[in-house]
């Protein structure tokens, strides 16, 4: 049995980043950038107004309230380049500032003292002082031509897609999402929720959970199957999965010490290299990690629901982070609400609730129902708390490591 840090080092050393692929920017949501994006343009591309009002030429000097101008032109959003050196131009939000003008006075700060036959302003008087550059969005003020817009390794969220569109970037290079195969083992498992159970059978809750979590982690599931506890049936499913070129194969169950825990021997029979089996964690101690003959990563997760969830969250997702080109995950340190007692020598992963105390400070509470078969407490948790391997007593208000429910869940 090895500890968590040793296991993580082995996983990281065995895992490589996926090759880059090119996707249309509009389809890039959720992908991880494989290269830095340098802005090909100024954004905004021209000086424009932030307000409806009148464009003016201050010539670098503050203009006092009470100044009057004749209105000599009009500029609407979408109008092209114009030249103006005197008077005032009526202008609408987002419109290009006429060359020669350098400030905008909002319409609320002017008095129209003369109108044209069509009702439009002919002469105005200001109610406020006007400063050079006021209410003008300058070219490149958001991002300048040649400036780094996004760094390699950033996960593309809706705001990234917005910026790519604003910059006119048609396609981007992203890391190929890892392909994952999932095999659930156990003759007691029933996938079909409409099928009545007979004595001794249970619903397969691990499968749907792991499928959802892997999608949230940034992976693509290419094979999913539930098989009985016969090694030959398992090997047939594994070979079927491998024909779909997964980068990671995950199984649930059959990795402990019972008569039907056949996975380690079955993998050895397929020339897999078992890199570790059993980690000093709770829940999830029987976790297995191997490299298959074809180089694919293999994770054997225990069958209990929370053991399986912990194995995916803290081991499989660590590999997925590396494959996506993301930096190593960091926890946040948060005071724990109540004192805890645990067995020394094991790193505990606890279902927990992150909230704010009466003083407005972050605080985390470990939930009741930490047994590995209990699914319901997961509904009430929004984070995982990690209690260190060496500790036996954790005092109230001690700082503990807090992780999101998924490796991309906390924006830190």
Secondary structure as UniProt FT lines:
FT   HELIX           4..14
FT   STRAND          20..24
FT   HELIX           25..27
FT   TURN            29..30
FT   STRAND          32..33
FT   STRAND          37..38
FT   STRAND          48..49
FT   STRAND          53..56
FT   TURN            59..60
FT   TURN            65..66
FT   STRAND          68..75
FT   TURN            77..78
FT   STRAND          88..91
FT   TURN            93..94
FT   STRAND          103..106
FT   HELIX           107..109
FT   STRAND          110..115
FT   TURN            117..118
FT   STRAND          121..126
FT   TURN            132..135
FT   STRAND          136..137
FT   TURN            139..140
FT   TURN            145..146
FT   STRAND          148..150
FT   TURN            152..153
FT   HELIX           158..167
FT   STRAND          171..175
FT   STRAND          179..185
FT   TURN            187..188
FT   STRAND          189..190
FT   TURN            193..194
FT   TURN            199..200
FT   STRAND          202..203
FT   HELIX           205..217
FT   STRAND          220..227
FT   HELIX           231..242
FT   TURN            243..244
FT   STRAND          248..252
FT   TURN            259..260
FT   HELIX           263..269
FT   TURN            270..271
FT   STRAND          273..277
FT   STRAND          281..282
FT   TURN            285..286
FT   STRAND          288..291
FT   TURN            293..294
FT   STRAND          297..301
FT   HELIX           305..311
FT   HELIX           312..316
FT   HELIX           317..324
FT   STRAND          332..336
FT   STRAND          340..341
FT   TURN            344..345
FT   STRAND          347..356
FT   TURN            358..359
FT   STRAND          362..366
FT   TURN            372..373
FT   HELIX           376..380
FT   STRAND          383..387
FT   TURN            389..390
FT   STRAND          393..394
FT   TURN            396..397
FT   STRAND          399..404
FT   TURN            407..408
//
